[in-house]
Amino acid sequence: MVWYGMAWHGMVWYGTVRYGNGMVWYGMVWYGMVWYGMVWYGMVWYGMVWYGMVW
């Protein structure tokens, strides 16, 4: 669930919206690895809430 939250929020939203389709991978690596320590709790919460609401 944590990985799913990071992959979706990090790659799709951060990568596509912030940088564009050409920077999707860069967005995922930056948001997923550099900010991983700071947004750990945020990603867990985002993943659980999103998954819970959708399913």
C-alpha positions as CSV (number, residue, x, y, z in Angstrom):
1,M,0.0,0.0,0.0
2,V,2.9,2.3,0.8
3,W,4.5,1.5,-2.5
4,Y,1.3,2.0,-4.4
5,G,0.7,5.3,-2.8
6,M,4.2,6.5,-3.7
7,A,4.1,5.2,-7.2
8,W,0.7,6.8,-7.9
9,H,1.2,10.1,-6.1
10,G,4.9,10.4,-6.9
11,M,5.1,9.3,-10.6
12,V,1.6,10.2,-11.9
13,W,0.9,13.4,-10.1
14,Y,4.3,14.8,-9.2
15,G,6.0,13.6,-12.4
16,T,3.3,14.4,-14.9
17,V,1.8,17.5,-13.5
18,R,4.9,19.2,-12.1
19,Y,7.4,18.3,-14.8
20,G,5.4,16.8,-17.7
21,N,5.3,13.4,-19.3
22,G,8.9,13.6,-20.3
23,M,10.0,13.8,-16.7
24,V,7.8,11.1,-15.1
25,W,10.7,8.9,-14.1
26,Y,12.7,11.8,-12.7
27,G,9.6,12.9,-10.8
28,M,9.2,9.5,-9.3
29,V,12.8,9.1,-8.3
30,W,13.0,12.6,-6.8
31,Y,9.8,12.4,-4.9
32,G,10.1,8.7,-3.9
33,M,13.8,8.7,-2.9
34,V,14.8,12.2,-1.9
35,W,11.7,13.1,0.0
36,Y,11.1,9.5,1.2
37,G,12.2,10.2,4.7
38,M,10.1,13.3,5.1
39,V,6.9,12.1,3.4
40,W,6.8,8.5,4.8
41,Y,3.9,9.2,7.0
42,G,2.2,11.2,4.3
43,M,2.5,8.5,1.7
44,V,1.1,5.8,4.1
45,W,-1.8,8.1,4.9
46,Y,-2.4,9.0,1.3
47,G,-2.2,5.4,0.2
48,M,-4.6,4.1,2.9
49,V,-7.2,6.9,2.5
50,W,-7.2,6.7,-1.4
51,Y,-7.3,2.9,-1.4
52,G,-10.0,2.9,1.3
53,M,-12.2,5.5,-0.5
54,V,-11.9,4.0,-3.9
55,W,-12.4,0.4,-2.8
